[in-house]
Amino acid sequence: MINLVSKNPLVQKIVKNDANKEILDWLLKKELAFTEEEYLESLVFVLKNEDLKAKALDLIKNISGSVKENYVRKKEANQRVVYYLLLEALGLHNAGVISKIIQNQALPSTFLLKIAEECNASELEMLLENQIKLIAYPEIMDSMEKNPKINNFTRAKIKEIREFYLNPEKNEEIFKNEVIEDVKEIISKDKEFSETKEESTGEMLEIEIEKKVITVLQKINEMTVPEKIKLALLGTKVERMILVRDPNKIVANAVIESPKVTQEEVSLLIKNRSVPGEIIGKIANNREYTKNYSIVLGLIQNPKTPITSAISFIKKLHIRDLQLIVRDKEVNPIIKTLAFNYHKEKEGMKKK
């Protein structure tokens, strides 16, 4: 099955080239009950049919810019569709689409390399917004510097990034006592430890888990910053739970921006009071994470959550959790007062 945003089986049929002539005719007349996004995915795959290509190109051209921007920002976006939209955007100098592609950490570095090679000066500046990828893949910066349209500002920023992040002497270690407790729960759920769990006593299991942490930690501490960032984006849960405690903030930020990070990991992070406030703030500002009720509740309970974010989350809480917040001694007094007022209001509505 081809990975698509759309779950419509008819779209899947079209992209796999299994659709009959009648369906393709309806597609090109826009007579199918498709969303604009479903038309986009279908039409890009139809482009390989030379007889239908011209009509498909016209239809794609007329799909709104907002649909295209919204599509390329999704981590589940089909890479073939995104690459077509990238080529279109580069030809039109469509900053909206290009900037969303730059910000999408789920896309491979080859997309940013293409932008670096072919874009204009203002688009090269946009690439600086994704420092995580630039540091993980320094070849993108090499391509930017070879682009004749690069300006002095971008060139200077690249020099700063290289001096600050690609200097091996600035690589700091993560200490075992800072990560051991955080990683235990993740490791205990790993499939590779399932047999050990069944056969070992509690004490033996603790030893096995500690060995696992030390092994992974030693590997990470020998890495350069670019290697750590790559691992944060592409590695395992265990590796991410260690890397989020890296003294270098860009490494920790890469964990939160990783397309592989799970809701479970985020929930564990926000419950840990020693996680840096900057990481908590990034989680609070991420709409995908804050759709999850347990994450919202955890953020409200975490004193490092920015007060404006915590206030905006209060209305989402159930009555029982509002009571919990009111009784929690670690919660900001302003949040507790708001929780008390909303609890009182909801109780009053129930009585009516």
C-alpha positions in Angstrom: 0.0 0.0 0.0 1.3 3.5 -0.9 1.4 5.9 2.1 -1.1 8.7 1.6 -2.8 11.2 3.7 -6.2 10.2 2.3 -7.8 7.0 3.6 -10.2 6.9 0.6 -9.8 3.4 -1.1 -10.6 5.0 -4.5 -7.7 7.4 -4.1 -5.5 4.4 -3.3 -6.8 2.6 -6.4 -6.0 5.6 -8.6 -2.4 6.1 -7.3 -1.7 2.4 -7.7 -2.8 2.7 -11.4 -5.7 0.2 -10.8 -8.5 2.6 -11.7 -10.5 2.0 -14.9 -10.9 4.6 -17.7 -14.4 5.7 -16.4 -13.0 6.6 -12.9 -10.1 8.5 -14.5 -12.5 10.4 -16.7 -14.6 11.4 -13.6 -11.3 12.4 -11.9 -10.3 14.7 -14.7 -13.8 16.2 -14.9 -13.7 16.6 -11.1 -16.9 14.6 -10.8 -15.7 12.4 -7.9 -16.8 13.0 -4.3 -13.2 14.0 -3.4 -11.8 16.7 -1.2 -9.3 19.0 -2.8 -6.5 17.1 -1.0 -7.7 13.8 -2.4 -7.7 15.3 -5.9 -4.2 16.6 -5.3 -2.8 13.2 -4.3 -4.7 11.4 -7.1 -3.7 13.9 -9.9 0.0 13.9 -9.0 0.1 10.1 -9.6 -1.9 10.4 -12.8 0.9 12.6 -14.2 2.8 9.5 -15.2 0.1 8.8 -17.8 1.2 10.8 -20.8 -2.4 10.8 -22.3 -3.8 12.4 -19.1 -0.8 14.5 -18.0 -1.8 17.9 -19.6 -5.2 17.9 -18.1 -3.9 16.7 -14.7 -1.3 19.5 -14.7 -4.1 22.1 -15.3 -6.2 20.8 -12.5 -3.2 20.7 -10.0 -2.3 24.3 -11.0 -5.9 25.4 -10.0 -5.8 23.7 -6.6 -5.7 26.5 -4.0 -2.4 27.5 -2.4 -3.8 26.9 1.1 -4.6 23.3 0.3 -1.0 22.8 -1.0 0.6 24.5 2.0 -1.5 22.5 4.4 -0.6 19.3 2.7 3.2 19.7 2.6 3.3 20.5 6.4 1.8 17.1 7.3 4.3 14.5 8.5 2.3 11.7 6.8 2.3 13.6 3.4 3.2 11.4 0.5 6.8 12.3 -0.5 6.1 12.0 -4.3 3.3 14.5 -4.0 5.4 16.9 -1.8 8.3 16.7 -4.3 6.0 17.7 -7.1 4.7 20.6 -5.1 8.3 21.6 -4.2 9.3 21.8 -7.9 6.1 23.8 -8.6 6.8 26.1 -5.7 10.5 26.6 -6.7 9.4 27.6 -10.3 6.8 30.0 -8.9 8.9 31.2 -5.9 5.9 30.2 -3.7 7.3 31.1 -0.3 4.3 29.6 1.6 4.8 26.1 0.2 8.6 26.3 0.4 8.6 27.4 4.0 6.2 24.6 5.1 8.4 22.0 3.4 11.5 23.5 5.2 9.7 23.2 8.5 8.5 19.6 8.0 11.0 17.4 9.9 9.4 14.2 8.5 10.8 14.9 5.0 14.2 13.7 4.0 17.2 16.0 3.7 17.1 15.7 -0.1 14.2 18.1 -0.2 16.2 20.8 1.6 19.2 20.1 -0.6 17.0 20.8 -3.7 15.8 24.1 -2.2 19.4 25.0 -1.3 20.6 24.4 -4.9 17.7 26.2 -6.8 16.1 28.8 -4.6 16.6 32.6 -4.5 18.1 34.7 -1.7 15.0 35.1 0.4 14.2 31.3 0.2 17.8 30.6 1.3 17.2 32.7 4.4 14.1 30.5 5.1 16.3 27.5 5.2 18.0 29.0 8.3 14.7 28.4 10.2 15.4 24.7 10.2 18.7 24.7 12.1 18.1 21.1 13.3 18.3 19.8 9.7 21.2 22.1 8.7 23.3 20.8 11.7 22.3 17.2 11.1 23.1 17.4 7.4 25.9 20.0 6.9 25.9 19.3 3.2 22.8 21.4 2.9 24.8 24.4 4.1 27.5 23.5 1.6 24.9 23.7 -1.2 23.6 27.0 0.1 27.0 28.5 -0.1 27.5 27.3 -3.7 24.2 29.0 -4.7 25.2 32.2 -6.5 22.1 34.0 -5.1 23.2 33.7 -1.5 23.4 37.0 0.4 25.9 38.1 3.1 23.4 37.7 5.9 22.8 34.0 5.1 26.5 33.3 4.6 27.3 34.9 8.0 24.6 32.8 9.7 26.0 29.6 8.2 29.4 30.5 9.6 27.8 31.0 13.0 26.1 27.6 12.9 29.3 25.8 11.9 31.4 27.5 14.6 28.8 26.9 17.4 27.4 23.5 16.6 29.9 21.7 14.4 32.8 22.2 16.8 33.7 18.8 18.3 35.2 20.5 21.4 31.7 21.8 22.4 30.2 18.3 22.7 29.0 17.8 26.3 28.2 14.5 28.0 24.9 13.3 29.4 25.3 11.8 32.9 23.8 8.5 33.8 22.1 9.7 37.0 20.2 12.4 34.9 18.5 9.8 32.6 18.3 6.4 34.3 14.9 6.9 36.0 13.3 8.5 32.8 14.4 5.6 30.6 13.5 2.7 32.8 9.8 2.8 31.9 10.5 3.0 28.2 13.0 0.1 28.2 10.8 -2.1 30.3 8.2 -2.0 27.5 10.7 -2.8 24.7 10.0 -6.1 23.0 13.6 -7.2 23.3 13.1 -7.2 27.1 9.9 -9.1 27.1 11.5 -12.5 27.6 13.9 -11.0 30.3 10.9 -9.7 32.2 9.3 -13.1 32.3 12.4 -14.9 33.4 14.0 -12.4 35.7 13.4 -11.3 39.3 12.8 -7.6 39.9 16.4 -7.1 40.9 17.8 -8.9 37.8 15.5 -6.8 35.6 16.8 -3.6 37.2 20.4 -4.7 36.4 19.4 -5.5 32.8 17.7 -2.2 32.3 20.7 -0.3 33.8 23.1 -2.1 31.4 20.9 -1.1 28.5 20.9 2.5 29.5 24.7 2.6 30.0 25.3 0.9 26.6 23.1 3.4 24.8 24.4 6.4 26.8 28.0 5.5 26.0 27.2 5.4 22.3 25.5 8.7 22.5 28.2 10.4 24.5 30.8 9.5 21.8 28.7 11.2 19.1 29.1 14.7 17.6 26.2 17.2 17.8 25.1 16.5 14.1 25.1 12.7 14.8 23.0 13.2 18.0 20.5 15.3 16.1 20.2 12.7 13.4 19.6 10.1 16.1 17.0 12.3 17.8 15.1 12.5 14.5 15.4 8.9 13.4 16.3 6.8 16.5 14.5 4.8 19.0 12.4 5.8 22.1 15.2 4.9 24.4 17.7 7.0 22.5 15.2 10.0 22.4 14.5 9.8 26.1 18.3 10.1 26.7 18.9 12.8 24.1 16.2 15.0 25.4 18.5 15.6 28.5 21.5 16.6 26.3 23.0 19.9 27.6 22.9 21.2 24.0 19.4 22.7 23.6 19.3 22.1 19.8 19.7 18.3 20.5 16.9 18.3 23.0 14.7 20.4 20.6 15.3 17.8 17.9 13.7 15.1 20.1 10.5 17.1 20.4 10.5 17.8 16.6 11.2 14.2 15.7 8.4 12.8 13.4 8.9 9.5 15.4 8.3 10.9 18.9 5.1 9.4 20.4 2.4 10.7 22.7 3.5 8.3 25.3 7.0 9.8 25.3 5.6 13.4 25.5 3.4 12.3 28.5 6.5 11.0 30.3 8.4 14.2 29.6 5.8 16.6 31.0 5.4 14.6 34.2 9.1 14.9 34.9 9.8 18.2 36.8 13.5 18.1 35.8 12.9 18.5 32.1 13.9 22.0 30.9 11.3 24.6 30.7 12.1 25.3 27.0 11.1 21.7 26.1 7.9 22.0 28.1 7.1 25.3 26.3 7.7 23.6 22.9 5.3 20.8 23.8 2.7 23.4 25.0 2.9 25.2 21.7 2.5 22.1 19.6 -1.1 21.7 18.4 -0.7 18.0 17.6 0.4 17.2 21.2 -2.2 19.4 22.8 -5.1 17.5 21.1 -4.3 14.8 23.7 -6.2 15.3 26.9 -3.7 13.6 29.2 -0.9 15.8 27.8 -3.0 18.9 28.4 -3.6 17.8 32.0 0.1 17.1 32.5 1.0 20.5 31.1 -1.3 22.3 33.5 0.2 20.4 36.4 3.7 21.2 35.3 4.9 24.5 36.9 7.3 25.1 34.0 4.5 25.3 31.4 4.1 29.0 30.3 1.3 30.6 32.2 -0.5 31.8 29.0 -0.6 28.3 27.7 -1.8 26.8 31.0 -4.6 29.3 31.1 -5.7 28.5 27.6 -5.9 24.7 28.5 -8.0 25.1 31.7 -11.4 25.2 29.9 -10.6 21.7 28.4 -10.6 19.9 31.7 -13.2 17.6 33.1 -14.8 18.5 36.5 -12.8 15.8 38.4 -9.5 17.1 37.0 -10.4 20.7 37.9 -10.7 19.5 41.5 -7.3 17.8 41.1 -5.7 21.0 40.0 -7.3 23.0 42.9 -5.7 20.6 45.4 -2.3 20.4 43.7 0.3 22.4 45.7 2.7 22.7 42.8 0.3 24.3 40.4 0.6 28.1 39.9 -1.9 30.0 42.2 -3.4 31.8 39.2 -4.2 28.5 37.5 -5.6 27.1 40.7 -8.0 30.1 41.0 -9.1 29.7 37.4 -9.6 25.9 38.0 -11.7 26.7 41.1 -13.9 29.2 39.2 -14.5 26.8 36.2 -15.2 23.9 38.6 -17.8 26.1 40.4 -19.3 27.1 37.0 -19.5 23.6 35.7 -21.0 22.3 39.0 -23.7 25.1 38.7 -24.5 24.0 35.2 -24.9 20.4 36.2 -27.4 21.4 38.9 -29.5 23.3 36.4 
